[in-house]
Amino acid sequence: SHIIIIMPIHGDFDLNSTTDNSTLNSSSSSSSSSQTDFKLGCEATTTENLNATYVNGNNMGVGATLKNNGANAAFTIDNITLAKNDRVLIKDQTENKEQSGIYTITNLGSGTQKWILTRAKDCDTGGEVRPGLVVFINQGGLNADNGFILKKPSTGNVFTIGTTELEFISFTASGP
């Protein structure tokens, strides 16, 4: 059983000021802050870099995919077996942070096929991906019931999907 606590959020958060993944600092400065944008939850999130090829799609993120570069296998992350169309948060791309974001599983993969992820339709354009994007994770050995928020880009307030690095930080952690 889960306890859900709903807290009204007043003001904005300065998502540039923190390097500690356990806290967010409140800020009254609107020049460096963002409003919270809650997205549908994800079944699981990454805990390490994915070995995948990124193709940015037809329109700066719309239809963008990540395709497995490793051995043919079903897609699993954080010790969770997933299903086709599950939403997943990709947050640990070390060399290519612009590949990070929310995806759906379009081909689960198997012993004879590569897995393929496609950017989620509500998170595949710069207008839909903004600083303050919040997503909660449903399952996982490390990340079940955790929430993640998208930090402000290093320059400006606009993300160009497939070009701007996306960095998600944890702002909640599940308890014992």
Secondary structure, DSSP 8 states (H G I E B T S, - for coil): ----------SEEETTS---TT--EEE--GGG-B--EE---BSEE-SS---EEEE-TTBTTBT-EEEE-SSS---EETTEE--TT-EEEE---SS-GGG-EEEEEEE---SSS--EEEE-TTSSSTTT--TTEEEEB---TTTTT-EEEE---SSSS---TTTS---EEE------
